[in-house]
């Protein structure tokens, strides 16, 4: 949730608290009671969707990073054997392929890392007999294959989570727009009908309608309440 939305939600909840406090008065105007219920439901949906937005990728990113590290840890010892083999066979192409450090691998994008591992696995399979001299056996090769498959699945899941995060962001924006509409079109106008019979309630409502900037004073992030008509405008400095 963006800061301007956090500020607005704080205002929404302040309005909700005033409406709840004056529930008896609200009940005297059925249309206001209906608007209050709709507004309350929208606030609950905003809070729920914000939690979904914030947690959409956190867990799966952690899993992806963990399996990536496991894949790299299995790959590095095999890289050592291949680097030695490349020197002995004067294979400059292989030498260039395995000229990397752990940090180099960690800096690769997911697709680049998967492609590099796939290429190395092909070379290992083609040189299994020779690599036996380096104690590279089927168990180690299969371990690399399994780690590569696990990493591939984790990256696919991460992309799915990103899609979910985008969807939650869109939903959150729509919910704020809907709540704004109920507040400004329904609640604000219906409260005008309460002003005469419930003046204290009306004053409380107007006070709650001010959006406060919880992160510091930035006029662009808040709704300003205009001064009453009888308040003189201070002279320009």
LINZI-V96162 format. One record per pair of residues at least 6 apart in sequence whose ideal C-beta (glycine too) atoms are under 7 Angstrom apart, sorted by the first residue. I is the first residue (numbers start at 0). J is the second residue. Records with the same first field share a line. If there is no record, write none. Layout:
I=J / J
This chain:
0=49 / 171
2=214 / 220
3=220
4=175
5=213
6=210 / 211 / 212 / 213 / 220 / 221
7=175 / 210
8=45
9=211 / 213
10=208 / 209 / 210
11=42 / 178
12=42
13=207
14=182 / 204 / 207 / 208
15=38 / 39 / 42
17=203 / 204 / 207
18=25 / 35
21=197 / 200
24=193 / 197 / 200
25=31 / 32 / 35
26=32
28=189 / 192 / 193
30=189
31=189
34=181 / 185 / 186 / 189
37=181
38=178 / 181 / 182 / 186
41=174 / 177 / 178 / 181
42=178
44=174
45=171 / 174 / 175 / 178
48=167 / 170 / 171 / 174
49=171
51=167
52=164 / 167 / 168 / 171
55=160 / 163 / 164 / 167
56=157 / 160 / 161 / 164
59=156 / 157 / 160
60=157
62=153
63=153 / 154 / 157
66=149 / 150 / 153
67=150
69=146
70=116 / 146 / 147 / 150
71=101 / 104 / 105
73=142 / 143 / 146
74=116 / 143
75=101
77=119 / 123 / 135 / 139 / 143
78=97
80=130 / 133 / 135
81=93 / 97 / 119 / 122
82=94 / 97
83=133
84=126 / 129 / 130
85=93 / 94 / 97
86=94
93=122
96=118
104=112
107=115
109=154
113=147 / 150 / 151
116=147
120=143 / 144
123=130 / 135 / 140
190=201 / 204
193=200 / 201
194=201
209=224
210=221 / 222
211=221
212=220 / 221
